[in-house]
Amino acid sequence: MASPVVPGLIGKHGLSEPQKGRLLFSELRCVSCHADESVKQKKGPDLSLVGSRVNPDYIQKFIASPHSVDPGTQMPDLLAGNSKKNEIAEALTHYLVSRTENSFIEGVVKQDDVHSGKKIFNKIGCVNCHQPDKGVQLSHVPSKYGLDSLTEFLFQPLHTRSSGRMPDMNLTREEAKSVASYLIGFKAVKLSEFKPVAFKVAEGEKYFKQLNCASCHELEGQKGSRSFTMEKLRPDRGCLSVKPEAAPDFHLSQEQRVAINQALPALGDPLGAEEQIHQSLTAFNCIACHTRDGAGGVSNAMFQYFGTDEDGLGNPARIPPTLDGVGAKLKPEWLRKVLFDAENVRPYMHTRMPQFGEANLGHLPGLFEKVDQLPRVELSELKRNDRRKYRDGGHLLLGDKGLNCIACHNFNGKASPGLKGIDLLNSFERLQPSWFVHFMRNPQKYRPGIVMPSFWPGGEAVRKDVLEGDADEQIRALWYYFSLGRSARDPSGIRSIGTDLKVADRVRVYRGRSRIAGYRGIAVGFPGGMSYAFNAEYGSLSGLWTGDFVSVGWGGQGAGNFNPKGRPIELTQDVAFYRLAKEDDLWPLRPRMDKDNPVNPDPLYPRNRGYQFKGYQLDKNGVPTFIYQTGKVVIKDTSVTGVAEAIHESLLRKIEFTAPQAETIYFRALTGRLQQHSETEFTSDAVKLQVPEGAALLRGEGEKQELLLKLKLPKGKSGIQICYELLH
């Protein structure tokens, strides 16, 4: 039988034998039984509701013989050699299935979804860990999952596998269903009805405790024990023996046993920062796509799976960037956005950056920053009298009358007339200033193979007529220009192609930047002329209007700016939901920036207030439901038109909450100069709100009033409805 597979150890990982053994010790969850605080414990899958997610027949067979059912699994065989293993496996299955009210459902797979799912699987990076001839195999999937349960798992894998080894690939629900259809395929399996039997459930709970299942798996009401100390661990006994008796059998290869044995003497020693980085990059198989210090990278066999929409940009447009020096390159707050908020500046690259979860990789940005150093270049703040000179110099250099950077780069959401490279306006927010200076002086040194030329070869400026031909001053001018953010003027040569988008007989959704909805704006238009904007960066319904839909500055690759065609009613763009400690606490407002203060003082503002955007799904009419979180509360937010009792154009907003426990949160529904007409009716100059009874809290004075709803959420699902009626 196959030994347990750790994907990162298949390729060019660069770990020594003791380092490899330490990684195996962690990945196989040895510390679940052997107490050692120096090795981070990896959690196993959450078994809550497993009976509705996984075929009971599969559960029973897998428990009885995990390695024959799922070759390469990291789950040890706990019943090897036990004459009652089938009886025990059956009892455990009855117990696990009894913990859920919903039954397992197979679902119906459609041919079109199978074809599209295969394309997605090979295109976005799934194949990098699930390689055809090695890696984590998926042959067991059809007998394990139903269509709906696999779709839900692929859409939000961290909910049940919080360890992050199966990451979130930023799939839409439709994409998740397609990939699930591809993996399940067409199977002629007749599902027999499974009903838990009371005495077997009781037996199963007893075995669950005896086998210490809760030491690896979460299940409400169960706690595991770590009963073996490291001092009692014998390299020739128990799990590490060739034929384990009365111990979990991982089916370790001889190579794996040797590596673990070499790691044991030094397990208690603390790891240095660089070694921690390499352990993490290998554990999460980051090295399948990225390189660092000679480890990892895309093999020749896998290169075919890395695609791009911009072939002219070369391999850097299809292969994810090296992690060499990444701590000196990226600002820590931007690195956190990439790792935990799905921030992406390369829309042309097909391979997606997985989301492994902050609980798993939250330590990486700090480690990168500590280890990666470059000679510091001071870019001090410009004096007010000098700013215009550098602003004009940067503007000239970027355009087609200067260095023509916009020939290969987008700018502020507007497309380059040539290749559609990284939007330059992100540079100030993303990059460390010292790295930017070093990179501009010698691009090939920091990004080998990049098609970008050097404009200051040997430290000499190509353009002698700008800022007196001083290379350092020209680079400073570019950096200052990027610092202006979205207020920066478009360089010469950038053109925004205007397009008016219309709504026909189906709801239309458009994503892009907008003054009314921010950097991650979403416009939604309904047949009949009602439209609204949603700010996905902060989770707020930020604008309403009637008439035509939007005009778009749409110049090629990626989404451009959009602006409402009708006169919009602007609502708040701060986080909409928050858990205030007291009713009179100030609402946490988003940071404001302008020309004099262009740097975002709180770039993680939404995350620091508990907000996370999880995507959206469309119903059969194209109506979106936005899914996001505040703290641990999951919110589903749907708005529709056609409120019968409304006199004017209106929008009915239906908000559903799922809370793991009862708690009180607040919703900031409306701001400005407000009037209260009843317990449930409030107006501003432009909009009337109907809100639930007993929830409203009006506070503040004059134009700084705000209407809060105090929402006492029960455990589980609950919901509210709010009607927005336009008054002009």
Summary of the structure (lengths in Angstrom):
residues: 728
radius of gyration: 28.3
end to end distance: 71.8
largest distance: 88.3
contacts: 2257
relative contact order: 0.07
helix: 33%
strand: 20%
